[in-house]
Amino acid sequence: MDGLIWGGAVISVAGLAGLLWCIFKVAAAKRAGLSEDELREAVRRVVPINMGALFLSVIGLMMVILGIFLG
């Protein structure tokens, strides 16, 4: 079960890194002083990556909890 726990932790950290990347990407777009439409387009491009990163983070946490529960 250690593999499940550590694997889940790695996947969660990858998801967290993706979430942080999304935050920095949108913050950079806001600092760039883009128009409202350009900012909306920048956020629209980041949303699928954000959802995927959130999914990875949740799946990783589920793996950790399952590994602890079964171990």
C-alpha positions as CSV (number, residue, x, y, z in Angstrom):
1,M,0.0,0.0,0.0
2,D,3.0,2.3,0.3
3,G,3.1,2.5,-3.5
4,L,-0.5,3.6,-3.6
5,I,0.1,6.3,-1.0
6,W,3.3,7.6,-2.6
7,G,1.9,7.4,-6.1
8,G,-1.1,9.4,-5.0
9,A,1.1,12.0,-3.3
10,V,3.1,12.4,-6.6
11,I,-0.1,12.8,-8.6
12,S,-1.5,15.3,-6.1
13,V,1.7,17.3,-6.2
14,A,1.5,17.3,-10.0
15,G,-2.0,18.6,-9.8
16,L,-1.0,21.3,-7.4
17,A,1.8,22.4,-9.7
18,G,-0.7,22.7,-12.5
19,L,-3.1,24.7,-10.3
20,L,-0.2,27.1,-9.4
21,W,0.7,27.4,-13.0
22,C,-2.8,28.4,-13.8
23,I,-2.8,31.0,-11.1
24,F,0.4,32.6,-12.3
25,K,-0.7,32.5,-15.9
26,V,-3.9,34.4,-15.1
27,A,-2.2,36.8,-12.8
28,A,0.4,37.6,-15.5
29,A,-2.5,38.3,-18.0
30,K,-4.1,40.6,-15.5
31,R,-0.8,42.5,-14.9
32,A,-0.3,42.8,-18.7
33,G,-3.2,45.3,-18.8
34,L,-5.2,43.4,-21.4
35,S,-8.6,44.6,-22.6
36,E,-11.6,42.8,-21.1
37,D,-12.0,40.6,-24.2
38,E,-8.4,39.6,-24.3
39,L,-8.3,38.9,-20.6
40,R,-11.5,36.8,-21.0
41,E,-9.8,34.9,-23.8
42,A,-6.7,34.3,-21.7
43,V,-8.8,32.9,-18.9
44,R,-10.8,30.8,-21.3
45,R,-7.6,29.1,-22.5
46,V,-6.5,28.3,-18.9
47,V,-9.8,26.8,-17.7
48,P,-9.4,23.3,-19.2
49,I,-5.9,23.1,-17.8
50,N,-7.2,24.2,-14.4
51,M,-9.9,21.6,-14.5
52,G,-7.4,18.9,-15.4
53,A,-5.0,19.9,-12.7
54,L,-7.9,19.9,-10.2
55,F,-8.9,16.4,-11.3
56,L,-5.3,15.1,-10.9
57,S,-5.1,16.6,-7.4
58,V,-8.4,15.0,-6.3
59,I,-7.5,11.6,-7.8
60,G,-4.2,11.7,-6.1
61,L,-5.8,12.5,-2.7
62,M,-8.2,9.7,-3.2
63,M,-5.4,7.3,-3.9
64,V,-3.6,8.5,-0.7
65,I,-6.8,8.0,1.4
66,L,-7.4,4.6,-0.2
67,G,-3.8,3.5,0.5
68,I,-4.1,4.6,4.2
69,F,-7.5,2.9,4.5
70,L,-6.3,-0.4,3.0
71,G,-2.9,-0.3,4.7
